Amino acid sequence: MKKKKVPLRICVGCQEPKNKKEMIRIVLTPEGNVEIDKTGKKSGRGAYICAASECLEKAYKEHRLERSLKTKVSDEIYETLKQELL
């Protein structure tokens, strides 16, 4: 029997590959909106971040989400992520 592959994604904060299902996806939709994707299936450019506050802080300080999504990420997205992690 074949083993099923586990999809890995790299965290924008710590730059470590982790299981896709354990991470939070932030997506830039085709309309140009930045949203938190709870389903992991929205269309658009995605970036993944660990569920750790250290990773979020590092991504915020070094503008890593902006670089990954190639657009400006509003402070309200960061606040929503912070609330979700607590």
Summary of the structure (lengths in Angstrom):
residues: 86
radius of gyration: 13.0
end to end distance: 40.5
largest distance: 47.4
contacts: 221
relative contact order: 0.22
helix: 34%
strand: 24%
